[in-house]
Amino acid sequence: MNADGSVDVWFGPKAPAGKESNWVQTIPGKAWFMILRLYGPLEPWFAKTWRPDDIEHMP
């Protein structure tokens, strides 16, 4: 968890050094997509005043 309460999740065929606990393995050459599942979303979700950030490429 970051100081601001956010969490970084890493996607790729190999885990970045030191990021193994927040890593989701992908298969090289295969497509993938992300699904966000919310359990008990709060009012900002329903009011459409909150949305998750876009996925960012981290080379």
N, C-alpha and C positions, 0 to 999 in steps of 0.2 A: 504494500500500500504506500502510495506517495504522501508527502506532507499535506497536500491539499485534499486528501481523501480519495483521490482517483486511483485506479489500478491500471497498470500497463500489462497487456497480454501480447505475447510474441507468437507469430505464426511463421513456420518455415520448416524445411526438412531437417535442420539441425538446430538445437537449442543454442542461443547466444550464451557465452560464458557467464555464469552467475545468474542466469535468468531461467534456469531449468524448471523452477516451481511455477512459473507463469507462462509456460510454453505449450503451444498446441502444434503437434506434428502435422505437416502436410506432405504429400507425396509428389516428388518432382515430376513435372510433365502432366500432372492431373489437375483439373479444375477443382475449385472448392468455393463454398459460399458460407456466409455467416448468418446465423439466426439468433435474434435476441429474444430470450424468454423471460418475462417478468412475472414473479410470483407476488401477488398483493400489491400491484402498482398504486402509487399515491395519486392524489388529485392533479398534480401538474401533468401527469401522463394523459389523463382523460381530458384536461383542459387544453392540451397541446401546447403548453408553455415550456415543456422539457422534451428534449430528444437527445439520443446518444450522439456523441461526436462521430465524425467520419473516420474511417480507417486511414491511418497515415503510413506511408512507405518509409521504413527505417533501414537504409542500406547498411 
